[in-house]
Structure formats: C-alpha cells, structure tokens
C-alpha cells in the first residue's frame, strides 16, 4: 500500500468508525499523527516488523500497545465496540495477530492509543510537538529523530491534499 492508500483505506475508515461507535470526532490532527506515526514506525510498508514482533503499520507489540489499549480505562470499552463491529474477538492475542492483516483495526488501535493520552493532539504543522507526542505514546526503543521531519512533512502534504479534494467534492 502507498501512504495515500493507508490514509484513504485505513485511517479515514477507522476514524469514521470510531466516531460512529464511540463519538471520537475525526480531525486533521488525528489524521496527521496517525499518518506520521505509520511512516515513522513502518515506512508505510510493513504490517509485520522486520526482525521483530510488532504488527500493523503502527508496529504494536502484543504485551505493549495491544495489551495497553485493550486494558486502559479510557480505551477498553471503545476497542471492544470496534472489535465487535469488525467481528474480531477482543482478546490480546487475536487482536495482535489481526492487526497484521486488518488495517482498519490497526488504525483504530493507533488512534485509541493516542486517545489514552490526556494531552490534546498537537496542532497541524507543529513538527517538534508531534515528535514529542509520538515519543511519549509509542516509547520507541530506537527512536530515529532524523527521519521524523520528512515523514511528518509527507504526511502533512497527503492530509492537506485529501482534505482539499474532499471539500471540493
């Protein structure tokens, strides 16, 4: 999938689903952070971590992000509703494996992980704030700050371009 495909076929449907089921309003900040994190974590290319255990374009580990979203007080009921809607049992092991092939589930999990942060999503264009938000929530073992600005920039361009097309339609 291309980065644009991830945005249009995974992120946007996930945000619409979370709004319909849970009332989490979709916005450009969420679209941008989800795109940038997918770029940072998987280069928008790998549903399974190369040489590691993580799953989805957002690279969730079973005992880390997956277990966290399924058990956090602000996300567990929401992910249960998503799993019911997607007909995926809401079980750590099953969700972990399903994220390798269900991109909407992966995007929902990523958005719900961000939802557990009490801080507001960074404003669009705030590259460093986005980086700090990502670090705080993903806690990457080997962060690569040198790649974030380009991945964020690519994401911002796609988010803005697709938003402009939607408004024109």
DSSP file (Angstrom, degrees, kcal/mol; ACC not computed):
  #  RESIDUE AA STRUCTURE BP1 BP2  ACC     N-H-->O    O-->H-N    N-H-->O    O-->H-N    TCO  KAPPA ALPHA  PHI   PSI    X-CA   Y-CA   Z-CA
    1    1 A X              0   0    0      0, 0.0     2,-0.2     0, 0.0     3,-0.0   0.000 360.0 360.0 360.0 146.8    0.0    0.0    0.0
    2    2 A X     >  -     0   0    0      1,-0.1     4,-2.2    43,-0.0     5,-0.2  -0.498 360.0-104.7 -86.1 163.5    1.1    3.5   -0.6
    3    3 A X  H  > S+     0   0    0      1,-0.2     4,-2.1     2,-0.2     5,-0.1   0.901 124.5  53.0 -55.0 -39.7    0.9    6.2    2.1
    4    4 A X  H  > S+     0   0    0      1,-0.2     4,-2.8     2,-0.2     5,-0.3   0.908 106.8  52.1 -63.1 -40.5   -2.1    7.6    0.4
    5    5 A X  H  > S+     0   0    0      1,-0.2     4,-3.3     2,-0.2     5,-0.5   0.897 107.5  52.3 -61.6 -40.0   -3.8    4.2    0.4
    6    6 A X  H  X>S+     0   0    0     -4,-2.2     5,-2.7     3,-0.2     4,-1.5   0.914 112.7  45.5 -62.4 -42.1   -3.1    3.9    4.1
    7    7 A X  I  <>S+     0   0    0     -4,-2.1     5,-2.7     3,-0.2     6,-0.2   0.951 122.6  34.4 -64.5 -50.0   -4.8    7.3    4.7
    8    8 A X  I  <5S+     0   0    0     -4,-2.8     5,-0.3     3,-0.2    -2,-0.2   0.867 128.0  34.2 -77.4 -38.0   -7.8    6.7    2.5
    9    9 A X  I  <5S+     0   0    0     -4,-3.3    -3,-0.2    -5,-0.3    -1,-0.2   0.629 133.8  15.8 -98.1 -14.7   -8.3    2.9    3.1
   10   10 A X  I  X5S+     0   0    0     -4,-1.5     4,-2.0    -5,-0.5    -3,-0.2   0.705 124.6  40.9-121.3 -57.1   -7.3    2.5    6.7
   11   11 A X  I  ><S+     0   0    0     -5,-2.7     4,-2.8     2,-0.2     5,-0.2   0.955 116.0  46.0 -67.1 -52.0   -7.1    5.8    8.7
   12   12 A X  H  ><S+     0   0    0     -5,-2.7     4,-2.2    -6,-0.2     5,-0.2   0.923 115.5  46.0 -62.4 -44.6  -10.2    7.5    7.3
   13   13 A X  H  > S+     0   0    0     -5,-0.3     4,-2.4    -6,-0.2    -1,-0.2   0.892 113.3  51.4 -63.3 -36.0  -12.5    4.5    7.7
   14   14 A X  H  X S+     0   0    0     -4,-2.0     4,-2.7     2,-0.2    -2,-0.2   0.926 110.3  47.7 -65.2 -43.7  -11.1    3.9   11.2
   15   15 A X  H  X S+     0   0    0     -4,-2.8     4,-1.8     1,-0.2    -1,-0.2   0.894 112.4  49.4 -64.8 -38.7  -11.7    7.5   12.2
   16   16 A X  H  X S+     0   0    0     -4,-2.2     4,-2.5    -5,-0.2    -1,-0.2   0.910 111.9  49.1 -64.7 -41.4  -15.3    7.3   10.8
   17   17 A X  H  X S+     0   0    0     -4,-2.4     4,-2.9     1,-0.2     5,-0.4   0.923 110.5  49.8 -63.6 -45.3  -15.9    4.0   12.7
   18   18 A X  H  X>S+     0   0    0     -4,-2.7     4,-2.1     1,-0.2     6,-1.4   0.845 111.9  49.2 -64.4 -33.1  -14.6    5.4   16.0
   19   19 A X  H  X5S+     0   0    0     -4,-1.8     4,-1.5     4,-0.3    -2,-0.2   0.941 114.1  44.9 -69.1 -46.5  -16.8    8.5   15.6
   20   20 A X  H  <5S+     0   0    0     -4,-2.5    -2,-0.2     1,-0.2    -3,-0.2   0.907 125.6  30.9 -64.7 -42.4  -19.9    6.3   14.8
   21   21 A X  H  <5S+     0   0    0     -4,-2.9    -3,-0.2    -5,-0.2    -2,-0.2   0.837 137.7  16.6 -85.6 -34.1  -19.3    3.8   17.6
   22   22 A X  H  <5S-     0   0    0     -4,-2.1    -3,-0.2    -5,-0.4    -2,-0.2   0.480  93.0-116.6-125.3  -6.3  -17.6    5.9   20.3
   23   23 A X     << +     0   0    0     -4,-1.5     2,-0.8    -5,-0.5    -4,-0.3   0.641  58.6 150.5  77.3  13.0  -18.1    9.6   19.5
   24   24 A X        -     0   0    0     -6,-1.4    -1,-0.3    -9,-0.1     2,-0.2  -0.715  45.2-132.8 -81.4 111.6  -14.4   10.4   18.9
   25   25 A X        -     0   0    0     -2,-0.8     2,-0.2    -3,-0.1    -9,-0.1  -0.428  13.4-129.7 -69.7 131.4  -14.5   13.2   16.4
   26   26 A X        +     0   0    0     -2,-0.2     2,-0.3   -11,-0.1    -1,-0.1  -0.561  37.2 164.7 -75.9 144.1  -12.2   12.8   13.5
   27   27 A X     >  -     0   0    0     -2,-0.2     4,-2.2     1,-0.1     3,-0.2  -0.957  51.3 -98.7-151.6 172.3  -10.0   15.8   12.7
   28   28 A X  H  > S+     0   0    0     -2,-0.3     4,-2.7     1,-0.2     5,-0.2   0.817 117.7  59.4 -65.3 -31.6   -6.9   16.7   10.8
   29   29 A X  H  > S+     0   0    0      2,-0.2     4,-2.5     1,-0.2    -1,-0.2   0.923 108.7  44.2 -63.4 -43.1   -4.6   16.5   13.8
   30   30 A X  H  > S+     0   0    0     -3,-0.2     4,-2.6     2,-0.2     5,-0.3   0.928 113.4  50.4 -67.1 -45.1   -5.5   12.8   14.3
   31   31 A X  H  X S+     0   0    0     -4,-2.2     4,-2.2     1,-0.2    -2,-0.2   0.927 113.3  47.0 -57.4 -45.2   -5.2   12.1   10.6
   32   32 A X  H  X S+     0   0    0     -4,-2.7     4,-3.0     2,-0.2     5,-0.2   0.933 112.9  46.7 -65.2 -47.7   -1.7   13.7   10.5
   33   33 A X  H  X S+     0   0    0     -4,-2.5     4,-2.6     1,-0.2     5,-0.2   0.911 112.8  49.9 -63.8 -41.1   -0.4   12.0   13.7
   34   34 A X  H  X S+     0   0    0     -4,-2.6     4,-2.0     2,-0.2    -1,-0.2   0.907 114.1  45.8 -63.7 -40.6   -1.7    8.6   12.5
   35   35 A X  H  X S+     0   0    0     -4,-2.2     4,-2.2    -5,-0.3    -2,-0.2   0.946 114.3  46.8 -65.7 -48.2    0.0    9.1    9.1
   36   36 A X  H  X S+     0   0    0     -4,-3.0     4,-2.6     1,-0.2    -2,-0.2   0.896 112.8  49.2 -64.1 -40.3    3.3   10.3   10.5
   37   37 A X  H  X S+     0   0    0     -4,-2.6     4,-3.1    -5,-0.2     5,-0.3   0.908 109.6  51.4 -67.4 -40.9    3.5    7.6   13.1
   38   38 A X  H  X S+     0   0    0     -4,-2.0     4,-2.4    -5,-0.2     6,-1.4   0.900 112.5  47.7 -61.0 -39.2    2.8    4.9   10.5
   39   39 A X  H  X S+     0   0    0     -4,-2.2     4,-1.4     4,-0.3    -2,-0.2   0.916 115.0  44.8 -65.9 -42.8    5.6    6.4    8.4
   40   40 A X  H  < S+     0   0    0     -4,-2.6    -2,-0.2    -5,-0.2    -1,-0.2   0.901 120.2  39.4 -68.0 -41.6    8.0    6.5   11.3
   41   41 A X  H  < S+     0   0    0     -4,-3.1    -2,-0.2    16,-0.2    -3,-0.2   0.874 138.8   4.8 -79.6 -38.6    7.2    3.0   12.6
   42   42 A X  H >X S-     0   0    0     -4,-2.4     3,-1.7    15,-0.4     4,-0.9   0.355  88.3-116.4-131.6   4.2    6.9    1.1    9.3
   43   43 A X  T 3<  -     0   0    0     -4,-1.4    -4,-0.3    -5,-0.4    -3,-0.1   0.794  69.6 -75.7  56.8  28.6    7.8    3.4    6.5
   44   44 A X  T 34 S+     0   0    0     -6,-1.4    -1,-0.3    13,-0.3    -5,-0.1   0.772 128.1  81.8  56.6  29.5    4.1    2.9    5.4
   45   45 A X  T <4  +     0   0    0     -3,-1.7     2,-0.6    -7,-0.3    -2,-0.2   0.625  67.6  70.6-134.0 -23.4    5.2   -0.5    4.1
   46   46 A X     <  +     0   0    0     -4,-0.9    13,-0.2     1,-0.1    -1,-0.2  -0.894  33.8 175.3-119.7 113.5    5.5   -3.2    6.8
   47   47 A X  S    S+     0   0    0     -2,-0.6     9,-2.6     1,-0.2     2,-0.4   0.694  85.2  45.8 -81.0 -20.2    2.5   -4.8    8.6
   48   48 A X  B    S-A   55   0A   0      7,-0.2     7,-0.2    -6,-0.1    -1,-0.2  -0.991  99.3-111.0-122.6 130.8    4.9   -7.1   10.3
   49   49 A X    >   -     0   0    0      5,-2.5     3,-1.3    -2,-0.4     2,-0.6  -0.345  31.0-117.3 -61.7 133.1    8.1   -5.8   11.9
   50   50 A X  T 3  S-     0   0    0      1,-0.3    -1,-0.1    -2,-0.1     3,-0.1  -0.622  97.5  -5.3 -72.4 118.7   11.2   -6.9   10.1
   51   51 A X  T 3  S+     0   0    0     -2,-0.6    -1,-0.3     1,-0.2     2,-0.3   0.673 127.3  75.5  72.4  17.0   13.2   -8.9   12.6
   52   52 A X  S <  S-     0   0    0     -3,-1.3    -1,-0.2     2,-0.1    -3,-0.1  -0.876  84.7-107.0-150.2-178.9   10.7   -8.2   15.4
   53   53 A X        +     0   0    0     -2,-0.3     9,-0.2    -3,-0.1     7,-0.1   0.515  69.0 119.8 -93.8  -5.4    7.4   -9.0   16.9
   54   54 A X        -     0   0    0      5,-0.1    -5,-2.5     7,-0.1     2,-0.3  -0.204  44.8-152.0 -73.0 155.0    5.3   -5.8   16.1
   55   55 A X  B   > +AB  48  60A   0      5,-2.4     5,-3.0    -7,-0.2    -7,-0.2  -0.903  47.0  20.2-127.1 152.1    2.2   -5.8   14.0
   56   56 A X  T > 5S-     0   0    0     -9,-2.6     3,-1.8    -2,-0.3    44,-0.1   0.141  95.5 -71.1  79.4 168.2    0.4   -3.3   11.7
   57   57 A X  T 3 5S+     0   0    0      1,-0.3   -15,-0.4    42,-0.2   -13,-0.3   0.702 137.3  55.5 -62.8 -17.5    1.7   -0.1   10.0
   58   58 A X  T 3 5S-     0   0    0     -3,-0.1    -1,-0.3   -17,-0.1    -2,-0.2   0.410 107.9-130.3 -97.4   0.2    1.8    1.3   13.6
   59   59 A X  T < 5 -     0   0    0     -3,-1.8     2,-0.3   -13,-0.2    -3,-0.2   0.922  33.0-175.2  54.6  61.3    4.0   -1.6   14.9
   60   60 A X  B   < -B   55   0A   0     -5,-3.0    -5,-2.4    36,-0.1     2,-0.3  -0.677  14.8-142.8 -85.3 137.7    2.2   -2.6   18.0
   61   61 A X    > > -     0   0    0     -2,-0.3     5,-2.0    -7,-0.2     3,-0.6  -0.773  18.9-121.6 -98.2 149.6    3.6   -5.3   20.3
   62   62 A X  I 3 >S+     0   0    0     -2,-0.3     5,-1.4     1,-0.2    -1,-0.1   0.918 110.4  35.0 -55.7 -52.2    1.4   -7.8   21.9
   63   63 A X  I 3 5S+     0   0    0      3,-0.2    -1,-0.2     4,-0.1    29,-0.0   0.520 125.1  42.5 -85.1  -5.0    2.4   -7.1   25.5
   64   64 A X  I <>5S+     0   0    0     -3,-0.6     4,-2.5     3,-0.1     5,-0.1   0.666 125.9   4.3-102.0 -99.5    2.8   -3.3   24.9
   65   65 A X  I  >5S+     0   0    0      2,-0.2     4,-2.7     1,-0.2     5,-0.3   0.859 130.4  51.2 -61.8 -39.5    0.4   -1.3   22.8
   66   66 A X  I  ><S+     0   0    0     -5,-2.0     4,-2.3     2,-0.2    -1,-0.2   0.976 115.5  40.6 -64.3 -53.3   -2.1   -4.1   22.2
   67   67 A X  H  ><S+     0   0    0     -5,-1.4     4,-1.1    -6,-0.5    -2,-0.2   0.882 115.5  54.5 -60.9 -37.4   -2.4   -5.0   25.9
   68   68 A X  H  X S+     0   0    0     -4,-2.5     4,-2.1     2,-0.2     3,-0.5   0.939 110.1  42.8 -63.2 -49.2   -2.4   -1.3   26.8
   69   69 A X  H  < S+     0   0    0     -4,-2.7    10,-0.3     1,-0.2    -1,-0.2   0.892 114.0  52.4 -65.8 -39.1   -5.2   -0.3   24.5
   70   70 A X  H  < S+     0   0    0     -4,-2.3    -1,-0.2    -5,-0.3    -2,-0.2   0.706 121.2  31.8 -70.7 -18.4   -7.3   -3.3   25.5
   71   71 A X  H  < S+     0   0    0     -4,-1.1    -2,-0.2    -3,-0.5    -1,-0.2   0.607  86.9 111.3-114.5 -14.1   -6.9   -2.6   29.2
   72   72 A X    >X  -     0   0    0     -4,-2.1     4,-2.7    -5,-0.2     3,-1.4  -0.374  69.6-128.1 -67.2 138.9   -6.7    1.2   29.6
   73   73 A X  T 34 S+     0   0    0      1,-0.3     4,-0.3     2,-0.2    -1,-0.1   0.790 106.6  46.8 -59.3 -30.1   -9.8    2.7   31.3
   74   74 A X  T 34 S+     0   0    0      1,-0.1    -1,-0.3     2,-0.1     4,-0.1   0.571 124.1  29.3 -90.8  -6.8  -10.3    5.2   28.5
   75   75 A X  T <> S+     0   0    0     -3,-1.4     4,-2.8    -7,-0.2     5,-0.3   0.619  93.3  84.0-123.6 -18.0  -10.0    2.8   25.6
   76   76 A X  H  X S+     0   0    0     -4,-2.7     4,-1.7     1,-0.2    -3,-0.1   0.889  96.7  43.4 -64.6 -40.5  -11.0   -0.7   26.6
   77   77 A X  H  > S+     0   0    0     -4,-0.3     4,-1.8    -5,-0.2    -1,-0.2   0.872 115.0  51.9 -69.1 -34.6  -14.8   -0.2   26.0
   78   78 A X  H  > S+     0   0    0      2,-0.2     4,-2.0     1,-0.2    -2,-0.2   0.923 110.8  45.0 -68.4 -44.5  -14.1    1.6   22.8
   79   79 A X  H  X S+     0   0    0     -4,-2.8     4,-2.8   -10,-0.3    -1,-0.2   0.843 109.7  57.1 -70.5 -30.1  -11.8   -1.1   21.3
   80   80 A X  H  X S+     0   0    0     -4,-1.7     4,-2.3    -5,-0.3    -1,-0.2   0.915 107.6  47.8 -62.4 -41.5  -14.4   -3.7   22.5
   81   81 A X  H  X S+     0   0    0     -4,-1.8     4,-2.3     2,-0.2    -2,-0.2   0.898 112.2  49.6 -65.2 -40.5  -17.0   -2.0   20.4
   82   82 A X  H  X S+     0   0    0     -4,-2.0     4,-2.5     2,-0.2    -2,-0.2   0.937 110.8  49.2 -62.9 -47.1  -14.6   -1.8   17.4
   83   83 A X  H  X>S+     0   0    0     -4,-2.8     5,-2.7     1,-0.2     4,-0.7   0.906 110.4  50.9 -60.8 -41.9  -13.8   -5.5   17.7
   84   84 A X  H ><5S+     0   0    0     -4,-2.3     3,-0.8     1,-0.2    -1,-0.2   0.937 111.7  47.7 -59.8 -46.5  -17.5   -6.4   17.9
   85   85 A X  H 3<5S+     0   0    0     -4,-2.3    -2,-0.2     1,-0.2    -1,-0.2   0.881 115.7  43.8 -62.3 -39.3  -18.2   -4.3   14.8
   86   86 A X  H 3<5S-     0   0    0     -4,-2.5    -1,-0.2     2,-0.2    -2,-0.2   0.463 110.9-122.0 -86.0  -1.3  -15.2   -5.9   12.9
   87   87 A X  T <<5 +     0   0    0     -3,-0.8     2,-0.5    -4,-0.7    -3,-0.2   0.903  67.9 134.8  59.7  43.9  -16.2   -9.4   14.1
   88   88 A X      < -     0   0    0     -5,-2.7    -1,-0.2    -6,-0.1    -2,-0.2  -0.991  62.6-113.1-120.9 122.5  -12.8   -9.9   15.8
   89   89 A X        -     0   0    0     -2,-0.5     2,-2.0     1,-0.1     6,-0.1  -0.302  26.8-122.6 -55.9 136.4  -12.7  -11.3   19.3
   90   90 A X        +     0   0    0      4,-0.1     2,-0.4   -10,-0.1    -1,-0.1  -0.511  66.8 128.9 -84.7  73.4  -11.4   -8.7   21.7
   91   91 A X     >  -     0   0    0     -2,-2.0     4,-3.2     1,-0.1     5,-0.4  -0.977  65.6-124.2-130.2 138.9   -8.6  -10.8   23.0
   92   92 A X  H  > S+     0   0    0     -2,-0.4     4,-2.4     1,-0.2     5,-0.2   0.908 110.3  43.7 -52.3 -50.8   -4.9   -9.6   23.2
   93   93 A X  H  > S+     0   0    0      2,-0.2     4,-1.9     1,-0.2    -1,-0.2   0.891 117.0  45.1 -65.1 -40.6   -3.5  -12.5   21.1
   94   94 A X  H  > S+     0   0    0      2,-0.2     4,-2.9     1,-0.2    -2,-0.2   0.927 114.5  47.3 -71.1 -44.8   -6.3  -12.3   18.5
   95   95 A X  H  X S+     0   0    0     -4,-3.2     4,-2.0     1,-0.2    -2,-0.2   0.924 110.2  54.8 -61.5 -43.5   -6.2   -8.6   18.1
   96   96 A X  H  < S+     0   0    0     -4,-2.4     4,-0.4    -5,-0.4    -1,-0.2   0.926 114.2  39.4 -55.2 -49.0   -2.4   -8.7   17.9
   97   97 A X  H >< S+     0   0    0     -4,-1.9     3,-1.5     1,-0.2     4,-0.3   0.895 112.4  56.1 -70.2 -39.9   -2.5  -11.2   15.0
   98   98 A X  H >X S+     0   0    0     -4,-2.9     4,-2.7     1,-0.3     3,-1.7   0.813  94.7  67.9 -63.4 -30.0   -5.5   -9.5   13.3
   99   99 A X  T 3< S+     0   0    0     -4,-2.0    -1,-0.3     1,-0.3   -42,-0.2   0.727  88.8  66.7 -63.2 -20.0   -3.6   -6.2   13.2
  100  100 A X  T <4 S+     0   0    0     -3,-1.5    -1,-0.3    -4,-0.4    -2,-0.2   0.696 120.1  17.2 -73.8 -18.1   -1.2   -7.8   10.7
  101  101 A X  T <4 S+     0   0    0     -3,-1.7     2,-0.8    -4,-0.3    -2,-0.2   0.544 112.4  73.0-128.8 -14.7   -4.0   -8.0    8.1
  102  102 A X     X  -     0   0    0     -4,-2.7     4,-2.1     1,-0.2    -1,-0.2  -0.836  53.2-179.2-108.5  97.7   -6.8   -5.7    9.2
  103  103 A X  H  > S+     0   0    0     -2,-0.8     4,-2.4     1,-0.2    -1,-0.2   0.807  80.7  56.1 -68.3 -30.9   -5.6   -2.1    8.5
  104  104 A X  H  > S+     0   0    0      2,-0.2     4,-2.5     1,-0.2    -1,-0.2   0.922 108.3  48.8 -66.9 -42.5   -8.7   -0.5    9.9
  105  105 A X  H  > S+     0   0    0      2,-0.2     4,-2.8     1,-0.2    -2,-0.2   0.933 110.8  51.1 -59.5 -45.7   -8.2   -2.4   13.2
  106  106 A X  H  X S+     0   0    0     -4,-2.1     4,-2.3     1,-0.2    -2,-0.2   0.913 111.4  46.9 -58.2 -43.8   -4.6   -1.2   13.3
  107  107 A X  H  X S+     0   0    0     -4,-2.4     4,-2.6     2,-0.2    -1,-0.2   0.887 111.5  51.3 -67.5 -38.2   -5.6    2.4   12.7
  108  108 A X  H  X S+     0   0    0     -4,-2.5     4,-2.7     2,-0.2     5,-0.2   0.931 110.3  49.5 -62.3 -44.6   -8.3    2.2   15.4
  109  109 A X  H  X S+     0   0    0     -4,-2.8     4,-2.2     1,-0.2    -2,-0.2   0.921 111.8  48.4 -60.1 -43.6   -5.8    0.8   17.8
  110  110 A X  H  X S+     0   0    0     -4,-2.3     4,-2.0     2,-0.2    -1,-0.2   0.921 112.5  47.7 -64.3 -43.3   -3.3    3.6   17.0
  111  111 A X  H  X S+     0   0    0     -4,-2.6     4,-2.0     1,-0.2    -1,-0.2   0.900 112.0  50.3 -64.7 -38.7   -6.0    6.3   17.4
  112  112 A X  H  X S+     0   0    0     -4,-2.7     4,-1.2     2,-0.2    -1,-0.2   0.843 106.0  55.4 -70.4 -31.7   -7.1    4.8   20.7
  113  113 A X  H >< S+     0   0    0     -4,-2.2     3,-0.6    -5,-0.2     4,-0.4   0.934 110.6  45.6 -62.6 -43.5   -3.6    4.7   22.0
  114  114 A X  H >< S+     0   0    0     -4,-2.0     3,-1.4     1,-0.2    -2,-0.2   0.866 106.6  60.6 -63.8 -35.1   -3.4    8.4   21.2
  115  115 A X  H 3< S+     0   0    0     -4,-2.0    -1,-0.2     1,-0.3    -2,-0.2   0.778  94.0  63.9 -63.5 -27.1   -6.8    8.8   22.9
  116  116 A X  T << S+     0   0    0     -4,-1.2     2,-0.5    -3,-0.6    -1,-0.3   0.678  82.4  92.3 -72.7 -15.2   -5.4    7.5   26.2
  117  117 A X  S <  S-     0   0    0     -3,-1.4     4,-0.1    -4,-0.4    20,-0.0  -0.686  70.8-149.7 -79.3 123.4   -3.0   10.5   26.4
  118  118 A X  S    S+     0   0    0     -2,-0.5     2,-0.2     2,-0.1    -1,-0.1   0.715  73.2  90.6 -67.6 -17.8   -4.7   13.2   28.4
  119  119 A X  S    S-     0   0    0      1,-0.1    -2,-0.1    14,-0.0     3,-0.1  -0.496  88.2-105.3 -77.0 148.1   -2.9   15.9   26.4
  120  120 A X        -     0   0    0     -2,-0.2    -1,-0.1     1,-0.1     3,-0.1  -0.326  42.5 -92.8 -66.5 152.0   -4.5   17.3   23.3
  121  121 A X        -     0   0    0      1,-0.1    -1,-0.1    -4,-0.1   -91,-0.1  -0.379  53.2 -96.3 -60.7 145.1   -3.2   16.1   19.9
  122  122 A X        -     0   0    0    -93,-0.1   -89,-0.1     7,-0.1    -1,-0.1  -0.312  43.6-101.1 -63.9 148.3   -0.6   18.5   18.6
  123  123 A X    >   -     0   0    0      1,-0.1     3,-1.9    -3,-0.1     7,-0.1  -0.340  48.5 -86.8 -65.9 150.7   -1.7   21.2   16.1
  124  124 A X  T 3  S+     0   0    0      1,-0.2    -1,-0.1    -3,-0.1   -95,-0.1  -0.359 115.5  25.3 -59.2 133.3   -1.1   20.6   12.4
  125  125 A X  T 3  S+     0   0    0      1,-0.1     2,-1.5    -3,-0.1    -1,-0.2   0.279  83.4 119.9  94.7  -9.6    2.4   21.8   11.4
  126  126 A X    <>  +     0   0    0     -3,-1.9     4,-2.4     1,-0.2     5,-0.2  -0.634  35.5 173.2 -89.0  81.3    3.9   21.5   14.9
  127  127 A X  H  > S+     0   0    0     -2,-1.5     4,-2.2     1,-0.2    -1,-0.2   0.907  74.3  44.1 -60.3 -48.6    6.6   19.0   13.9
  128  128 A X  H  > S+     0   0    0      2,-0.2     4,-2.4     1,-0.2    -1,-0.2   0.890 113.2  50.8 -68.5 -38.9    8.5   19.0   17.2
  129  129 A X  H  > S+     0   0    0      1,-0.2     4,-2.2     2,-0.2    -1,-0.2   0.898 110.4  51.1 -63.3 -38.8    5.3   18.8   19.3
  130  130 A X  H  X S+     0   0    0     -4,-2.4     4,-2.6     2,-0.2    -2,-0.2   0.905 108.9  51.0 -62.5 -42.0    4.3   15.9   17.1
  131  131 A X  H  X S+     0   0    0     -4,-2.2     4,-2.7     1,-0.2    -2,-0.2   0.921 111.2  47.2 -61.6 -45.1    7.6   14.2   17.7
  132  132 A X  H  X S+     0   0    0     -4,-2.4     4,-2.3     2,-0.2    -1,-0.2   0.884 111.9  50.6 -65.6 -37.9    7.3   14.6   21.5
  133  133 A X  H  X S+     0   0    0     -4,-2.2     4,-1.9     2,-0.2     5,-0.2   0.923 111.6  48.4 -64.3 -45.1    3.7   13.3   21.4
  134  134 A X  H  X>S+     0   0    0     -4,-2.6     4,-3.2     2,-0.2     5,-0.6   0.943 111.6  49.2 -59.9 -49.4    4.9   10.3   19.4
  135  135 A X  H  X5S+     0   0    0     -4,-2.7     4,-1.6     1,-0.2    -2,-0.2   0.910 111.4  49.9 -57.8 -43.9    7.8    9.5   21.8
  136  136 A X  H  <5S+     0   0    0     -4,-2.3    -1,-0.2    -5,-0.2    -2,-0.2   0.874 120.7  33.5 -65.1 -37.7    5.5    9.8   24.8
  137  137 A X  H  <5S+     0   0    0     -4,-1.9    -2,-0.2    -5,-0.2    -1,-0.2   0.842 127.4  33.5 -91.7 -35.6    2.9    7.4   23.5
  138  138 A X  H  <5S-     0   0    0     -4,-3.2    -3,-0.2    -5,-0.2    -2,-0.2   0.760  80.2-158.7 -91.7 -26.9    4.9    4.9   21.4
  139  139 A X     << -     0   0    0     -4,-1.6    -4,-0.1    -5,-0.6    -3,-0.1   0.933  18.1-152.4  47.0  57.6    8.0    4.9   23.5
  140  140 A X    >   -     0   0    0      1,-0.1     3,-0.6    -6,-0.1    -1,-0.1  -0.320  13.6-142.0 -63.9 139.0   10.2    3.5   20.6
  141  141 A X  T 3  S+     0   0    0      1,-0.3     2,-0.3    -3,-0.1    -1,-0.1   0.852  99.1  25.9 -67.7 -34.4   13.2    1.5   21.7
  142  142 A X  T 3  S-     0   0    0      2,-0.0    -1,-0.3     0, 0.0    -2,-0.0  -0.686  84.6-165.6-130.1  78.2   15.3    3.0   18.9
  143  143 A X    <   -     0   0    0     -3,-0.6     2,-0.4    -2,-0.3     3,-0.1  -0.314   8.2-156.9 -66.1 148.8   13.9    6.4   18.1
  144  144 A X    >>  +     0   0    0      1,-0.1     3,-1.8  -104,-0.0     4,-0.8  -0.715  16.3 173.6-125.6  79.3   15.1    8.0   14.8
  145  145 A X  H 3> S+     0   0    0     -2,-0.4     4,-0.7     1,-0.3     3,-0.3   0.766  74.5  67.6 -61.2 -24.1   14.6   11.8   15.2
  146  146 A X  H 34 S+     0   0    0      1,-0.2     4,-0.3     2,-0.1    -1,-0.3   0.747 102.4  45.2 -68.5 -22.0   16.4   12.4   11.9
  147  147 A X  H <> S+     0   0    0     -3,-1.8     4,-2.1     1,-0.1     5,-0.2   0.672  93.2  80.8 -93.8 -17.7   13.5   10.7    9.9
  148  148 A X  H  X S+     0   0    0     -4,-0.8     4,-3.2    -3,-0.3     5,-0.3   0.911  86.0  54.3 -58.9 -48.6   10.6   12.4   11.7
  149  149 A X  H  X S+     0   0    0     -4,-0.7     4,-2.4     1,-0.2    -1,-0.2   0.897 112.5  43.7 -57.0 -41.0   10.6   15.8    9.8
  150  150 A X  H  > S+     0   0    0     -4,-0.3     4,-2.6     2,-0.2    -1,-0.2   0.914 116.0  46.9 -69.6 -41.7   10.4   14.1    6.4
  151  151 A X  H  X S+     0   0    0     -4,-2.1     4,-2.2     2,-0.2    -2,-0.2   0.901 114.3  47.9 -67.0 -39.5    7.8   11.6    7.4
  152  152 A X  H  X S+     0   0    0     -4,-3.2     4,-2.9    -5,-0.2    -2,-0.2   0.922 112.1  50.1 -64.4 -44.3    5.7   14.3    9.1
  153  153 A X  H  X S+     0   0    0     -4,-2.4     4,-2.3    -5,-0.3    -2,-0.2   0.911 110.7  48.4 -62.4 -44.3    6.1   16.5    6.0
  154  154 A X  H  X S+     0   0    0     -4,-2.6     4,-2.1     1,-0.2    -1,-0.2   0.926 113.6  48.5 -59.6 -45.2    4.9   13.8    3.7
  155  155 A X  H  X S+     0   0    0     -4,-2.2     4,-2.8     1,-0.2     5,-0.2   0.914 109.7  51.1 -62.5 -44.3    2.0   13.0    6.0
  156  156 A X  H  X S+     0   0    0     -4,-2.9     4,-2.6     1,-0.2     5,-0.2   0.902 109.1  51.6 -62.8 -40.6    1.0   16.7    6.2
  157  157 A X  H  X S+     0   0    0     -4,-2.3     4,-2.3     2,-0.2    -1,-0.2   0.919 113.0  44.5 -61.7 -43.6    1.1   17.0    2.4
  158  158 A X  H  X S+     0   0    0     -4,-2.1     4,-2.6     2,-0.2     5,-0.3   0.913 113.5  49.9 -67.4 -42.9   -1.2   14.0    2.0
  159  159 A X  H  X S+     0   0    0     -4,-2.8     4,-1.9     1,-0.2    -2,-0.2   0.926 114.7  44.3 -62.6 -44.8   -3.6   15.0    4.7
  160  160 A X  H  X S+     0   0    0     -4,-2.6     4,-2.2    -5,-0.2    -1,-0.2   0.901 113.7  50.3 -67.7 -40.4   -3.9   18.5    3.3
  161  161 A X  H  X S+     0   0    0     -4,-2.3     4,-1.9    -5,-0.2    -2,-0.2   0.915 113.0  44.9 -65.5 -43.0   -4.3   17.3   -0.3
  162  162 A X  H  X S+     0   0    0     -4,-2.6     4,-2.1     1,-0.2    -1,-0.2   0.864 112.0  52.7 -71.4 -33.6   -7.0   14.8    0.6
  163  163 A X  H  X S+     0   0    0     -4,-1.9     4,-2.1    -5,-0.3    -1,-0.2   0.902 108.6  50.4 -65.7 -39.9   -8.8   17.3    2.7
  164  164 A X  H  X S+     0   0    0     -4,-2.2     4,-1.6     1,-0.2    -2,-0.2   0.898 110.6  49.4 -65.6 -39.7   -8.8   19.8   -0.1
  165  165 A X  H  X S+     0   0    0     -4,-1.9     4,-1.3     1,-0.2    -1,-0.2   0.896 109.9  51.4 -65.1 -40.5  -10.3   17.2   -2.5
  166  166 A X  H  < S+     0   0    0     -4,-2.1    -2,-0.2     1,-0.2    -1,-0.2   0.891 109.7  49.3 -64.7 -39.1  -13.0   16.3   -0.1
  167  167 A X  H  < S+     0   0    0     -4,-2.1    -1,-0.2     1,-0.2    -2,-0.2   0.844 110.6  50.8 -68.8 -32.5  -14.0   19.9    0.3
  168  168 A X  H  <        0   0    0     -4,-1.6    -1,-0.2     1,-0.2    -2,-0.2   0.741 360.0 360.0 -76.2 -23.0  -14.1   20.3   -3.5
  169  169 A X     <        0   0    0     -4,-1.3    -1,-0.2    -3,-0.2    -2,-0.2   0.479 360.0 360.0 -76.5 360.0  -16.3   17.2   -3.9
